[in-house]
Amino acid sequence: MTASHWNVLSIYLGFTLIATLLALARRWLRPGTDGESLWRKYPTYILINLGFLAASWSPPTWHILTALLSLLGGLAAWEIARALFQAQKTSISFSAILLPCMTFALIVLAGWLEMTVWFKVWLILVLLLTAMNTITGAPGDYGQRILALSGCVFYLPICLAAYLWIHQSDPTGFRAAFLYLTIATNDALAQITGQLFGARPLAPHISPAKTVEGAIGGVLFAGAMGYALSSTVGWSYSFGAISGILLGMAGLIGDLTASVWKRALGLKNFGELLGAQGGILDRFDGLIFAAPVFYLLIVV
């Protein structure tokens, strides 16, 4: 590991310490709020973050990040498909298995194929699956099947493919680490500052637990993380901070997007695969949306 790697780790540990102190302050200042779930998430949260850092720093030719994102995308697609069939109160069909497999395959291919070739493969699969969706199933559930198709074949593959293209654009992995740590900071500090200072609901009909104060806190800390990490990617402090703020806002939109899906399907969480953190989409909703935003910001 180089000095830059240790620098990133020290910055991450510093923000983790800040988050821990704020969480402890919340228990003292607002003991009536529900913060117990935060401590149950803590060990898994740390392990996931370190795992993503290791995958981001691995050479793109090893395809470790490709394997990780393909697995996450496939599991997230399975959560979407399963939730839709539960909402319809029908048994799991062949399409509920096919869609996650397509999501997994498309993300794998994004790590191996040139971007232009990948888009051709993706377009062929979109057309085929759209045709299958049209000629199969009952017309009454067509809207829900379109939602499943959109999530599994449009949203997840393109967003997570963008994450891989970011990694390929910078083989050192520091851009990928910048993206991940900024969103992780936004997610964690938004929850903590919301529990500590939150008073005004942000979007009560979408996500009742989110507050304006928590959203602002998460975005500002994301900007601070971007500022701290700016030198590791060769940017000015101002550009790093602005990028962090934009990513924090994108992470918030991704979180609200997943919340809209959950409310539409009558779900509290997409699953329990990650224990106290819920399902894959519950944990990585902000990262999924922010990846293409970051790609457009720095690559295009």
C-alpha positions as CSV (number, residue, x, y, z in Angstrom):
1,M,0.0,0.0,0.0
2,T,1.2,3.5,-0.8
3,A,1.1,6.7,1.2
4,S,-2.1,7.7,-0.6
5,H,-3.9,4.5,0.5
6,W,-3.0,5.1,4.1
7,N,-4.1,8.7,3.7
8,V,-7.5,7.5,2.5
9,L,-7.8,5.0,5.4
10,S,-6.8,7.7,7.9
11,I,-9.5,10.0,6.5
12,Y,-12.1,7.2,6.6
13,L,-11.2,6.4,10.3
14,G,-11.4,10.1,11.2
15,F,-14.9,10.4,9.8
16,T,-15.8,7.1,11.5
17,L,-14.7,8.6,14.8
18,I,-16.7,11.8,14.2
19,A,-19.8,9.6,13.4
20,T,-19.2,7.6,16.6
21,L,-19.0,10.7,18.7
22,L,-22.1,12.2,17.2
23,A,-24.0,8.9,17.8
24,L,-22.9,8.9,21.4
25,A,-24.0,12.5,21.7
26,R,-27.4,11.5,20.4
27,R,-27.8,8.9,23.1
28,W,-27.0,11.5,25.7
29,L,-28.9,14.5,24.3
30,R,-31.9,12.7,22.8
31,P,-32.3,9.4,24.6
32,G,-35.9,8.9,23.5
33,T,-35.0,8.6,19.8
34,D,-34.5,5.2,18.2
35,G,-30.8,4.9,17.7
36,E,-30.4,1.3,18.7
37,S,-30.5,0.1,15.1
38,L,-27.5,2.3,14.3
39,W,-25.3,0.3,16.7
40,R,-26.6,-3.0,15.3
41,K,-25.5,-1.8,11.9
42,Y,-22.1,-0.7,13.0
43,P,-20.0,-3.9,12.6
44,T,-21.5,-4.8,9.2
45,Y,-21.2,-1.2,8.1
46,I,-17.4,-1.1,8.8
47,L,-16.8,-4.5,7.1
48,I,-18.7,-3.5,4.0
49,N,-16.8,-0.2,3.7
50,L,-13.4,-1.9,4.0
51,G,-14.5,-4.5,1.5
52,F,-15.5,-1.9,-1.1
53,L,-12.2,-0.1,-0.5
54,A,-10.2,-3.3,-1.1
55,A,-12.3,-4.0,-4.3
56,S,-11.9,-0.5,-5.6
57,W,-8.1,-0.6,-5.1
58,S,-7.7,-3.9,-6.9
59,P,-6.5,-3.7,-10.5
60,P,-9.4,-3.6,-13.0
61,T,-7.9,-6.5,-14.8
62,W,-8.6,-8.7,-11.7
63,H,-12.3,-7.9,-12.0
64,I,-12.8,-8.1,-8.2
65,L,-15.0,-5.0,-8.2
66,T,-16.9,-6.5,-11.3
67,A,-17.7,-9.6,-9.2
68,L,-18.8,-7.6,-6.2
69,L,-21.1,-5.3,-8.2
70,S,-22.5,-8.1,-10.2
71,L,-23.4,-10.0,-7.1
72,L,-25.0,-6.9,-5.5
73,G,-26.9,-6.1,-8.7
74,G,-28.2,-9.6,-9.1
75,L,-29.4,-9.7,-5.5
76,A,-31.0,-6.3,-5.7
77,A,-32.8,-7.4,-8.9
78,W,-34.0,-10.5,-7.1
79,E,-35.4,-8.2,-4.3
80,I,-37.3,-6.2,-6.8
81,A,-38.7,-9.2,-8.6
82,R,-39.7,-11.0,-5.4
83,A,-41.3,-7.8,-4.0
84,L,-43.4,-7.4,-7.1
85,F,-44.7,-10.9,-7.0
86,Q,-45.4,-10.7,-3.3
87,A,-47.4,-7.5,-4.1
88,Q,-49.4,-9.4,-6.7
89,K,-49.8,-12.3,-4.3
90,T,-48.7,-14.8,-7.0
91,S,-46.0,-17.4,-7.0
92,I,-42.5,-16.7,-8.2
93,S,-42.5,-17.1,-12.0
94,F,-39.8,-17.8,-14.5
95,S,-39.4,-14.1,-15.2
96,A,-38.7,-13.4,-11.6
97,I,-35.6,-15.7,-12.0
98,L,-34.7,-14.5,-15.5
99,L,-34.6,-10.8,-14.6
100,P,-32.0,-11.1,-11.8
101,C,-29.9,-13.4,-14.1
102,M,-30.0,-10.7,-16.8
103,T,-29.0,-8.0,-14.3
104,F,-26.1,-10.1,-13.1
105,A,-24.9,-10.9,-16.6
106,L,-25.1,-7.3,-17.9
107,I,-23.0,-6.1,-15.0
108,V,-20.4,-8.9,-15.6
109,L,-20.3,-7.9,-19.3
110,A,-19.7,-4.3,-18.4
111,G,-16.5,-5.3,-16.7
112,W,-15.2,-7.2,-19.8
113,L,-16.6,-5.5,-22.9
114,E,-15.9,-2.2,-24.5
115,M,-18.7,0.3,-23.7
116,T,-20.0,0.5,-27.2
117,V,-20.2,-3.3,-27.5
118,W,-21.9,-3.5,-24.1
119,F,-24.6,-1.0,-25.1
120,K,-25.4,-3.1,-28.2
121,V,-25.8,-6.3,-26.1
122,W,-27.8,-4.3,-23.5
123,L,-30.1,-2.9,-26.3
124,I,-30.8,-6.4,-27.7
125,L,-31.7,-7.8,-24.3
126,V,-34.0,-4.8,-23.6
127,L,-35.8,-5.3,-26.8
128,L,-36.2,-9.0,-26.3
129,L,-37.4,-8.7,-22.7
130,T,-39.8,-5.9,-23.6
131,A,-41.3,-8.1,-26.3
132,M,-41.6,-11.0,-23.9
133,N,-43.1,-8.8,-21.3
134,T,-45.7,-7.6,-23.8
135,I,-46.8,-11.0,-25.1
136,T,-46.8,-12.9,-21.7
137,G,-48.7,-12.3,-18.5
138,A,-52.0,-10.7,-17.8
139,P,-52.7,-7.2,-18.9
140,G,-53.8,-6.2,-15.4
141,D,-50.3,-6.6,-14.0
142,Y,-48.5,-5.1,-17.0
143,G,-47.5,-2.0,-15.1
144,Q,-45.9,-3.9,-12.3
145,R,-44.0,-6.1,-14.8
146,I,-42.8,-2.9,-16.5
147,L,-41.5,-1.7,-13.1
148,A,-39.6,-4.9,-12.6
149,L,-38.2,-4.7,-16.1
150,S,-37.2,-1.1,-15.6
151,G,-35.4,-1.8,-12.3
152,C,-33.7,-5.0,-13.3
153,V,-32.7,-4.3,-16.9
154,F,-32.5,-0.5,-17.1
155,Y,-31.7,1.0,-13.7
156,L,-29.4,-1.4,-12.0
157,P,-27.2,-2.5,-14.9
158,I,-26.6,1.0,-16.2
159,C,-25.9,2.5,-12.8
160,L,-23.6,-0.3,-11.7
161,A,-21.9,-0.4,-15.1
162,A,-21.1,3.3,-14.7
163,Y,-19.4,2.4,-11.4
164,L,-17.2,-0.1,-13.3
165,W,-16.4,2.5,-16.0
166,I,-15.3,4.9,-13.3
167,H,-12.9,2.2,-12.1
168,Q,-11.6,1.5,-15.5
169,S,-11.0,5.2,-16.1
170,D,-8.7,5.3,-13.1
171,P,-6.8,2.0,-12.5
172,T,-5.5,3.2,-9.2
173,G,-9.0,2.9,-7.8
174,F,-9.0,6.3,-6.0
175,R,-11.9,7.6,-8.0
176,A,-14.0,4.6,-7.2
177,A,-13.0,4.9,-3.5
178,F,-13.9,8.6,-3.6
179,L,-17.4,7.7,-4.9
180,Y,-18.0,5.0,-2.3
181,L,-16.7,6.8,0.7
182,T,-18.6,10.0,-0.1
183,I,-21.8,8.1,-0.4
184,A,-21.1,6.0,2.7
185,T,-20.4,9.2,4.6
186,N,-23.7,10.8,3.4
187,D,-25.7,7.7,4.4
188,A,-24.2,7.3,7.9
189,L,-24.1,11.0,8.9
190,A,-27.6,11.7,7.5
191,Q,-29.0,9.1,9.8
192,I,-27.0,10.3,12.8
193,T,-27.5,14.0,12.3
194,G,-31.2,13.4,11.6
195,Q,-31.6,11.5,14.9
196,L,-29.6,14.2,16.7
197,F,-31.1,17.4,15.3
198,G,-34.0,16.3,13.1
199,A,-37.3,18.1,13.6
200,R,-38.8,18.7,10.2
201,P,-39.8,15.8,8.0
202,L,-38.3,15.8,4.6
203,A,-40.8,13.7,2.6
204,P,-43.3,12.2,5.1
205,H,-45.3,10.4,2.4
206,I,-42.2,8.8,1.0
207,S,-39.9,8.2,3.9
208,P,-41.3,9.3,7.3
209,A,-38.1,8.9,9.2
210,K,-36.0,11.3,7.1
211,T,-35.7,14.9,8.2
212,V,-34.6,18.1,6.5
213,E,-31.8,18.4,9.1
214,G,-30.6,14.9,8.5
215,A,-30.5,15.4,4.7
216,I,-28.6,18.6,5.1
217,G,-26.2,17.1,7.5
218,G,-25.5,14.1,5.2
219,V,-24.9,16.3,2.2
220,L,-22.6,18.6,4.1
221,F,-20.5,15.8,5.5
222,A,-20.4,14.3,2.0
223,G,-18.9,17.6,0.9
224,A,-16.4,17.5,3.8
225,M,-15.4,13.9,2.7
226,G,-15.0,15.1,-0.9
227,Y,-12.8,18.0,0.4
228,A,-10.6,15.6,2.5
229,L,-10.2,13.1,-0.4
230,S,-9.6,15.7,-3.2
231,S,-5.8,15.3,-3.1
232,T,-6.0,11.5,-3.6
233,V,-7.6,12.0,-7.0
234,G,-5.6,15.0,-8.0
235,W,-8.4,17.6,-7.7
236,S,-8.5,21.0,-6.0
237,Y,-10.1,21.2,-2.6
238,S,-13.0,23.2,-4.0
239,F,-13.8,20.7,-6.8
240,G,-13.6,17.8,-4.4
241,A,-16.0,19.5,-2.0
242,I,-18.5,20.4,-4.7
243,S,-18.3,16.9,-6.1
244,G,-18.9,15.5,-2.6
245,I,-22.0,17.8,-2.2
246,L,-23.4,16.8,-5.6
247,L,-22.8,13.1,-4.7
248,G,-24.5,13.6,-1.4
249,M,-27.6,15.0,-3.1
250,A,-27.5,12.2,-5.6
251,G,-27.3,9.7,-2.8
252,L,-30.4,11.3,-1.2
253,I,-32.3,11.1,-4.4
254,G,-31.4,7.4,-4.8
255,D,-32.5,6.7,-1.2
256,L,-35.9,8.4,-1.8
257,T,-36.3,6.5,-5.1
258,A,-35.9,3.2,-3.3
259,S,-38.3,4.5,-0.6
260,V,-40.9,5.3,-3.3
261,W,-40.6,1.7,-4.6
262,K,-41.1,0.3,-1.0
263,R,-44.1,2.4,-0.4
264,A,-45.7,1.4,-3.7
265,L,-45.1,-2.2,-2.8
266,G,-46.1,-1.9,0.9
267,L,-42.7,-2.9,2.1
268,K,-40.7,-1.7,5.1
269,N,-37.4,-3.2,3.8
270,F,-36.5,-4.9,0.6
271,G,-35.1,-7.8,2.5
272,E,-33.0,-8.9,5.5
273,L,-29.9,-10.1,3.7
274,L,-27.7,-7.6,5.6
275,G,-29.4,-8.0,9.0
276,A,-30.1,-4.7,10.7
277,Q,-29.2,-2.8,7.5
278,G,-32.1,-4.5,5.6
279,G,-31.7,-5.7,2.0
280,I,-29.2,-4.9,-0.7
281,L,-31.3,-2.0,-2.1
282,D,-31.9,-0.7,1.4
283,R,-28.1,-0.4,1.9
284,F,-26.9,0.6,-1.5
285,D,-29.7,2.7,-3.0
286,G,-27.8,5.9,-2.7
287,L,-24.6,4.5,-4.2
288,I,-26.5,3.0,-7.2
289,F,-28.0,6.3,-8.2
290,A,-24.9,8.3,-7.5
291,A,-22.6,6.2,-9.7
292,P,-23.8,7.5,-13.1
293,V,-24.0,11.0,-11.7
294,F,-20.3,10.8,-10.7
295,Y,-19.5,9.2,-14.1
296,L,-21.1,12.1,-15.9
297,L,-19.3,14.6,-13.7
298,I,-15.7,13.3,-14.2
299,V,-15.6,11.1,-17.2
300,V,-17.9,12.4,-19.9
